Amino acid sequence: MSKFYRIVTFQLENRFVAKRYLLNLDFAPFLLSFKLAFFTTTILFFLTLPIAWYLSQTDSKIKPFLEALFALPIVLPPSVLGFYLLIALSQNSPIGAFFKDNFGVELVFNFTGVLIASLFYSLPFMVQPLQSGFESLNRNILEASYIAGKGKFETLFKVALPNIKPALLTALVVTFAHTVGEFGVVLMVGGSIPEETKVASIAIYEFVEIMDYKSAHIYSLIMVFISFVVLLFVYLFRNR
């Protein structure tokens, strides 16, 4: 009985410690990651929608060049992309100097710079699913829309988009999830400023650096859970 009591007491104490530890965790990096992912996904949707539509409809000779250009962030090492973005957005560059002199905004080591970098890094994850969805459409549907007197803009929003819901959902969810897991580009452009640029992936990296493996485990498990739920949601919707 005494042994059973000790086992139960030990388990209860462990649960209490784990609960207290979770409550004391700093969830600001996760909130910042979600904020970055939300703005990146929203902005990219409106920016890349005409790009994906054009690439799906054109037979121009420059189409392969444009497709390779927009897909470049997939194959480039994040450190390379982050380095050139850091140079381009710094105060010594024309872009950085323009924003600093005219708006008083610095584009590096703050959330604005991280957001701009994130737009470049996540661009192909929005463009490619949308382009594939538009290319899978039956051309007769689009031609019927044009014959009915609808313009390209109206055809895009009232005919094409409603008929590519799986591709649209994939683009939005994958872009969001990919942005949540960003590390290299964010670190290069934004550094690790609490509540400004310190996202969840950077927090995990710093925990490992100081050998706080318990916190790194907790943060990593949360990221694994989020990623799994996101992908499960996408596949369930596509199967339906």
N, C-alpha and C positions, 0 to 999 in steps of 0.2 A: 504493500500500500504506500509505503514511504517512497519507494522507487517510482511508482506511478505518479505520485504527487510531484516529485522533482521533475519528471518529464513534462508534465502538464504545465508546471510553473515556468520551466525553461522555455517552452514553446510560446506561452503567453508573453513572457518578457521579450522574446525575440520579435514577436508581432508588434508589441508596443514600441520597441526601439525602431523597427522598420517604419512604422507609421509616423513616429515623431521625426525620423530622418527625412521621410518624404515631404512632410509638412515644412521642414526647414530648408528644403531645396530652393534654389533661386530659379524660378521659372521664367524670368525676364528674357533669357536667350531664346526660349521657345516662342514666346510672344513676339519677339523681334523677328524670328524666322518666319512666322505666320504672316506678320505685317509685310515683310519684304516679299514673300511669295504672293500675297494677295494683290499688292500693287503691280508687281511684275506681270502676273497673269492677266490682270485687267488691261494694263497698258499694251501688252504684247498682242492681245486679242484684236484690239482696234487697229494697231499698227500693221499687223501681219495679214489681216483679213484680205485687203486688196492685193497684197503680194501673192498670197496663196491662190487667190482667184485668177490673177493674171497668169501665173505659172501654169495653172491647170487648163487655161484656155488658149494660150499662145503656142504657135509653132515656130517662133522666131529662132534664128540661129544663135542668139545670145542666151537662150533658155538654159542650156547646160552650164554656161558660165555663171549665171545667176544662182542656179541650184547648188553648184559647188561653193559659191561664195556664202550663201545662207547656211550651208551645212558645215562650214569650216569650224565653228566652235565645238562640234562634236569630236573632231579628231585632234584639235589643237590641245596641247597640255594646258591645264588651267593656269599654271605659272607663266606660260608664254603670253596667253591672252591677258592675264592680269597685269603683267609687266607693261605691255603696250598700252593698255587702258590707263595704267597709272601715269605713264609718260604723257598720254594724250589729255588727261584731265588735270594734270598738275598746273600750278600757277605759272610755270615757265613755258607752257604751251599756249598757242593763240586761243584755244577754247577755254582753258582754265583762266587765263588772264582776262578774257572778255567777261566771263561770269563774275570774277572777283571785282573787276573795276566798275562794272555797270550795275550789278545786283548785290554785291557784297557777299556772294556765295562761293565757298570753297568746295570743289568737287571731289576732293580726296579726304579720306579719314573722317567721313561722316556718312549719314544715311543716304543722302542724295547721291553721292558718288557710288556707293554700294548698289543703289537701285539702278543707276545707269549701266554699271558693269553687269549687273544681273540681267538686264534687257538683252545685252549682247550674248551673254553666256547661254541663256535659255531660249534664244530666238528660234533655232531649228526645231525645238521640241513643240513649238506652236505651229510653225509653218508646215512642216512635213505631214502631220496628220490631217490638217485642213486641206492641203493640196491633194492628198490621196483621196479624201472624201469627195472633193469636187470632181476629180478625174473619174471616180466610180459612178458618177451620175449618168443617167440615160440622157444622151444628147437630145432625144426627141422632146423631153420635158422642157429643156431650155429653149429649143426652137419654137415649141408651142407658146411659151411665154413671150418670146419676141414677136411672134405672129399676132398674138393677142394685143400687141401694142405696148407691152411693158418694156421699160428701159433696162439697161444693164444693172443699175443700182437697185431697182425694184425687183428684178429677177434674182439678184444675189440674196437679198434679205427675205423675200417672200416665197421664193421657189427653191433656191439652192440650199440655203442654211437649214430650213425645216426638214430637208430630205437627207441630211448627213449628220443626224443627231449622235450616232455612235462615234463618228470621227471627231465631231465637235467636243463631245464629252472627254474623249481620249486626250485631245489637245489641251484642254483646260486642266484636267486632273494631272496629267503627266508633267506639264509645265509647272504647276503648283508644287508637286512633290519633288521635282528636280531642283527647284529653287530652294525649298526647305533644306535640302541636303547639301547646298553649295558650301565649299570650303576654300579652295585655292584662290579663286578670283576675289572673294570677299576679303580674305586675309591680305592679299596684295594691295587692294585698293582702299580697304577700310580699316585694316588693322584689327585691334581687339579693344574697343572702347565700350565699357559697360553701358547698356541701354541705348547705344548709338550704332555700333557695328558688331558687337559681340553676339553672334548668332549661336545656335545650339551646337553646330559642328565645331566651331572654334572653341566653345566651352569644353567640349569633350577632349579636344586636342590639348588644351591647357591642363585639364585634370590628369591626363596621361603624363604630361611633362613633369608635374610635381608629384607623380606617383600616387595620386588619390584615385586608386582604381575602383573604390566603392562608388564614388560619384560618377566616374566614367561609365561604370556598368549601368547605373540607373539611367543616366542620360541616353546611353546607347540603346538600352532596351526600349525606352520611350520612342526613340527614332525608328527602331525596327518595327514596333507596334504600329506607329503612324503609317509607315511605308506599306506594311502588309494590308492594313485596312483600306488604304487608298487604292492599291492594286486590286484587292478583292472587290471593291465597289465597281471599279472599271470593268472587270471581267464578268461580274454578275449582270451588269447592265448590258454589255455587249451580247451575252448569251441570250438574254431576253429579246 
